[in-house]
Amino acid sequence: MIPKHELLTREEAAQVVAMFNAIPSQFPYIQSTDSIVKEIGAKPGDLVRVTRTSETAGSSVYYRYVVEG
């Protein structure tokens, strides 16, 4: 199963970056050639929220920085 991927707006991305006191390129990368990235319309430089669910951990959120693939 593919976890839920959401393209963040520029404002949402700025909030996430500020929350982690980081710069976007410090987040784990996801390539622009990834099929889910193409499907949600993300471009290099965008930030993507990935929400994973499991029976033991419940729901967990990760962020990925889109890079040229």
DSSP file (Angstrom, degrees, kcal/mol; ACC not computed):
  #  RESIDUE AA STRUCTURE BP1 BP2  ACC     N-H-->O    O-->H-N    N-H-->O    O-->H-N    TCO  KAPPA ALPHA  PHI   PSI    X-CA   Y-CA   Z-CA
    1    1 A M              0   0    0      0, 0.0     0, 0.0     0, 0.0     0, 0.0   0.000 360.0 360.0 360.0 141.9    0.0    0.0    0.0
    2    2 A I        -     0   0    0      1,-0.0     3,-0.1    50,-0.0     0, 0.0  -0.821 360.0-126.0 -94.2 127.2    1.1    3.5   -0.8
    3    3 A P        -     0   0    0      0, 0.0     2,-0.3     0, 0.0    49,-0.2  -0.237  39.4 -81.8 -67.2 163.1    0.8    6.0    2.1
    4    4 A K  E     -A   51   0A   0     47,-1.5    47,-2.6    46,-0.0     2,-0.4  -0.490  46.7-164.9 -69.1 127.6   -1.1    9.2    1.6
    5    5 A H  E     -A   50   0A   0     -2,-0.3     2,-0.4    45,-0.2    45,-0.2  -0.958   6.3-175.4-116.0 132.4    1.0   11.9   -0.1
    6    6 A E  E     -A   49   0A   0     43,-2.4    43,-2.9    -2,-0.4     2,-0.5  -0.995  23.7-131.4-131.1 133.3    0.0   15.6    0.0
    7    7 A L  E     -A   48   0A   0     -2,-0.4     2,-0.2    41,-0.2    41,-0.2  -0.708  28.6-138.0 -79.1 125.1    1.6   18.5   -1.7
    8    8 A L        -     0   0    0     39,-2.4    39,-0.3    -2,-0.5     2,-0.0  -0.594  13.0-120.4 -85.0 145.7    2.0   21.4    0.8
    9    9 A T     >  -     0   0    0     -2,-0.2     4,-2.7     1,-0.1     5,-0.2  -0.298  33.9-102.3 -71.0 168.1    1.3   25.0   -0.2
   10   10 A R  H  > S+     0   0    0      1,-0.2     4,-2.1     2,-0.2     5,-0.1   0.887 124.8  50.1 -60.1 -38.6    4.2   27.4    0.1
   11   11 A E  H  > S+     0   0    0      2,-0.2     4,-1.9     1,-0.2    -1,-0.2   0.924 111.7  46.5 -67.0 -44.8    2.6   28.7    3.4
   12   12 A E  H  > S+     0   0    0      1,-0.2     4,-2.3     2,-0.2    -2,-0.2   0.910 112.2  51.2 -63.5 -41.9    2.3   25.2    4.9
   13   13 A A  H  X S+     0   0    0     -4,-2.7     4,-2.6     1,-0.2    -1,-0.2   0.899 108.1  52.0 -62.2 -41.0    5.8   24.4    3.8
   14   14 A A  H  X S+     0   0    0     -4,-2.1     4,-2.2    -5,-0.2    -1,-0.2   0.884 109.6  50.1 -63.4 -38.5    7.1   27.5    5.5
   15   15 A Q  H  X S+     0   0    0     -4,-1.9     4,-2.5     2,-0.2    -2,-0.2   0.912 111.7  47.3 -65.2 -43.2    5.4   26.6    8.7
   16   16 A V  H  X S+     0   0    0     -4,-2.3     4,-1.9     2,-0.2    -2,-0.2   0.928 112.0  49.7 -64.5 -45.3    6.8   23.1    8.7
   17   17 A V  H  <>S+     0   0    0     -4,-2.6     5,-2.2     1,-0.2     4,-0.4   0.909 113.7  46.4 -60.4 -42.6   10.3   24.4    8.0
   18   18 A A  H ><5S+     0   0    0     -4,-2.2     3,-0.8     1,-0.2    -1,-0.2   0.885 108.2  56.5 -66.9 -38.7   10.0   26.9   10.8
   19   19 A M  H 3<5S+     0   0    0     -4,-2.5    -1,-0.2     1,-0.3    -2,-0.2   0.871 115.1  37.6 -61.0 -37.7    8.6   24.2   13.2
   20   20 A F  T 3<5S-     0   0    0     -4,-1.9    -1,-0.3    -5,-0.1    -2,-0.2   0.427 105.0-129.6 -93.2  -0.1   11.7   22.0   12.6
   21   21 A N  T < 5 +     0   0    0     -3,-0.8     2,-0.2    -4,-0.4    -3,-0.2   0.944  69.6 116.3  49.5  53.8   14.0   25.0   12.5
   22   22 A A      < -     0   0    0     -5,-2.2    -1,-0.2    -6,-0.1    -2,-0.1  -0.707  68.6-109.5-134.9-178.9   15.5   23.7    9.3
   23   23 A I    >   -     0   0    0     -2,-0.2     3,-2.4    -3,-0.1     4,-0.3  -0.899  38.8-109.1-114.3 153.0   15.9   24.5    5.6
   24   24 A P  G >  S+     0   0    0      0, 0.0     3,-1.9     0, 0.0    41,-0.1   0.843 115.0  60.5 -52.8 -39.2   13.9   22.5    3.0
   25   25 A S  G 3  S+     0   0    0      1,-0.3    40,-0.1     4,-0.0     4,-0.1   0.583  91.7  69.9 -69.8  -6.2   16.9   20.6    1.7
   26   26 A Q  G <  S+     0   0    0     -3,-2.4    -1,-0.3     2,-0.1     3,-0.1   0.587  82.7  89.9 -83.8  -9.8   17.5   19.1    5.1
   27   27 A F  S <  S-     0   0    0     -3,-1.9    37,-0.1    -4,-0.3    38,-0.1  -0.500  97.4 -85.4 -80.5 155.2   14.4   17.0    4.8
   28   28 A P        -     0   0    0      0, 0.0    37,-2.8     0, 0.0     2,-0.2  -0.284  54.0-115.9 -57.3 146.9   14.7   13.5    3.3
   29   29 A Y  E     -b   65   0A   0     35,-0.2     2,-0.3    -3,-0.1    37,-0.2  -0.508  26.1-171.5 -89.5 153.3   14.5   13.6   -0.5
   30   30 A I  E     -b   66   0A   0     35,-2.1    37,-2.2    -2,-0.2     2,-0.1  -0.979  31.0-118.4-135.9 134.7   11.9   12.2   -2.9
   31   31 A Q  E >   -b   67   0A   0     -2,-0.3     3,-1.7    35,-0.2     6,-0.2  -0.421  10.3-129.5 -78.9 146.7   12.7   12.3   -6.6
   32   32 A S  T 3  S+     0   0    0     35,-2.6    -1,-0.1     1,-0.3    36,-0.1   0.662 108.0  62.8 -66.6 -15.8   10.5   14.2   -9.1
   33   33 A T  T 3  S+     0   0    0     34,-0.2    -1,-0.3     4,-0.1     2,-0.1   0.530  74.3 116.4 -86.7  -6.7   10.3   11.1  -11.2
   34   34 A D  S <> S-     0   0    0     -3,-1.7     4,-2.1     1,-0.1     3,-0.3  -0.399  72.4-128.9 -61.8 136.9    8.6    9.1   -8.5
   35   35 A S  H  > S+     0   0    0      1,-0.2     4,-2.1     2,-0.2    -1,-0.1   0.859 106.6  50.7 -62.2 -37.4    5.1    8.2   -9.8
   36   36 A I  H  > S+     0   0    0      2,-0.2     4,-1.9     1,-0.2    -1,-0.2   0.859 108.2  53.6 -69.3 -33.2    3.2    9.5   -6.7
   37   37 A V  H  >>S+     0   0    0     -3,-0.3     5,-2.0    -6,-0.2     4,-0.7   0.914 110.4  46.9 -65.5 -42.7    5.1   12.8   -7.0
   38   38 A K  H ><5S+     0   0    0     -4,-2.1     3,-0.6     1,-0.2    -2,-0.2   0.904 109.6  54.9 -63.1 -40.8    3.9   13.1  -10.6
   39   39 A E  H 3<5S+     0   0    0     -4,-2.1    -2,-0.2     1,-0.2    -1,-0.2   0.873 111.3  42.2 -63.4 -38.9    0.4   12.2   -9.6
   40   40 A I  H 3<5S-     0   0    0     -4,-1.9    -1,-0.2    -5,-0.1    -2,-0.2   0.516 112.9-117.6 -88.7  -3.5    0.1   14.9   -7.0
   41   41 A G  T <<5 +     0   0    0     -4,-0.7    -3,-0.2    -3,-0.6     2,-0.1   0.736  53.7 163.2  80.3  23.0    1.8   17.5   -9.3
   42   42 A A      < -     0   0    0     -5,-2.0    -1,-0.2    -6,-0.2    -2,-0.0  -0.472  18.7-161.3 -76.7 147.8    4.8   18.2   -7.1
   43   43 A K    >   -     0   0    0     -2,-0.1     3,-2.3     1,-0.1    23,-0.2  -0.836  37.8 -71.9-122.7 160.6    7.8   19.9   -8.6
   44   44 A P  T 3  S+     0   0    0      0, 0.0    23,-0.2     0, 0.0     3,-0.1  -0.282 122.5  33.7 -52.9 134.3   11.5   20.1   -7.5
   45   45 A G  T 3  S+     0   0    0     21,-2.9     2,-0.1     1,-0.4    22,-0.1   0.213  93.6 118.2 101.0 -13.3   11.6   22.4   -4.5
   46   46 A D    <   -     0   0    0     -3,-2.3    20,-2.7    20,-0.1     2,-0.4  -0.417  59.2-131.9 -82.4 161.5    8.2   21.4   -3.1
   47   47 A L  E     - C   0  65A   0    -39,-0.3   -39,-2.4    18,-0.2     2,-0.4  -0.953  18.7-159.6-114.9 135.2    7.6   19.8    0.2
   48   48 A V  E     -AC   7  64A   0     16,-3.0    16,-2.4    -2,-0.4     2,-0.5  -0.939   9.6-142.9-118.7 134.6    5.3   16.7    0.5
   49   49 A R  E     -AC   6  63A   0    -43,-2.9   -43,-2.4    -2,-0.4     2,-0.5  -0.848  15.5-164.2 -94.7 128.3    3.6   15.4    3.6
   50   50 A V  E     -AC   5  62A   0     12,-3.3    12,-2.9    -2,-0.5     2,-0.6  -0.966   0.2-164.1-114.8 122.3    3.5   11.6    3.8
   51   51 A T  E     -AC   4  61A   0    -47,-2.6   -47,-1.5    -2,-0.5     2,-0.4  -0.928   8.4-172.2-110.7 116.4    1.0   10.1    6.3
   52   52 A R  E     - C   0  60A   0      8,-3.0     8,-2.9    -2,-0.6     2,-0.4  -0.848   4.5-160.1-108.1 143.0    1.6    6.5    7.2
   53   53 A T  E     + C   0  59A   0     -2,-0.4     2,-0.3     6,-0.2     6,-0.2  -0.942  12.9 170.6-121.2 145.7   -0.7    4.3    9.2
   54   54 A S  E  >  - C   0  58A   0      4,-2.9     4,-1.5    -2,-0.4    -2,-0.0  -0.978  41.7-118.7-146.4 158.2    0.0    1.1   11.1
   55   55 A E  T  4 S+     0   0    0     -2,-0.3    -1,-0.1     1,-0.2     4,-0.1   0.843 113.4  36.9 -66.3 -33.3   -1.8   -1.1   13.5
   56   56 A T  T  4 S+     0   0    0      1,-0.1    -1,-0.2     2,-0.1    -3,-0.0   0.867 126.0  32.6 -89.1 -39.4    0.8   -0.6   16.3
   57   57 A A  T  4 S-     0   0    0      1,-0.3     2,-0.6     3,-0.0    -2,-0.2   0.581  89.1-149.1 -96.2 -10.6    1.9    3.0   15.8
   58   58 A G  E  <  - C   0  54A   0     -4,-1.5    -4,-2.9     2,-0.0     2,-0.4  -0.698  60.9 -12.1  79.0-119.6   -1.4    4.5   14.6
   59   59 A S  E     - C   0  53A   0     -2,-0.6     2,-0.4    -6,-0.2    -6,-0.2  -0.952  62.8-177.6-121.1 137.0   -0.6    7.4   12.3
   60   60 A S  E     - C   0  52A   0     -8,-2.9    -8,-3.0    -2,-0.4     2,-0.4  -0.993  14.8-142.9-135.6 145.0    2.7    9.1   11.7
   61   61 A V  E     + C   0  51A   0     -2,-0.4     2,-0.3   -10,-0.2   -10,-0.2  -0.879  18.0 177.8-112.2 135.7    3.6   12.0    9.5
   62   62 A Y  E     - C   0  50A   0    -12,-2.9   -12,-3.3    -2,-0.4     2,-0.4  -0.898  17.0-141.3-128.4 158.4    6.8   12.5    7.5
   63   63 A Y  E     - C   0  49A   0     -2,-0.3     2,-0.4   -14,-0.2   -14,-0.2  -0.965  12.7-167.7-124.4 142.3    8.0   15.2    5.2
   64   64 A R  E     - C   0  48A   0    -16,-2.4   -16,-3.0    -2,-0.4     2,-0.5  -0.984  15.6-138.9-130.6 141.0    9.9   14.8    1.9
   65   65 A Y  E     -bC  29  47A   0    -37,-2.8   -35,-2.1    -2,-0.4     2,-0.4  -0.866  25.0-127.5 -99.4 125.7   11.7   17.4   -0.2
   66   66 A V  E     -b   30   0A   0    -20,-2.7   -21,-2.9    -2,-0.5     2,-0.3  -0.606  32.2-178.8 -80.0 126.2   11.2   17.0   -4.0
   67   67 A V  E     -b   31   0A   0    -37,-2.2   -35,-2.6    -2,-0.4   -34,-0.2  -0.832  39.0 -81.9-120.6 160.2   14.4   16.9   -5.9
   68   68 A E              0   0    0     -2,-0.3    -1,-0.0   -37,-0.2   -37,-0.0  -0.375 360.0 360.0 -59.5 132.3   15.2   16.6   -9.6
   69   69 A G              0   0    0    -38,-0.1    -1,-0.2    -2,-0.1   -38,-0.1   0.400 360.0 360.0-114.2 360.0   15.1   13.0  -10.6
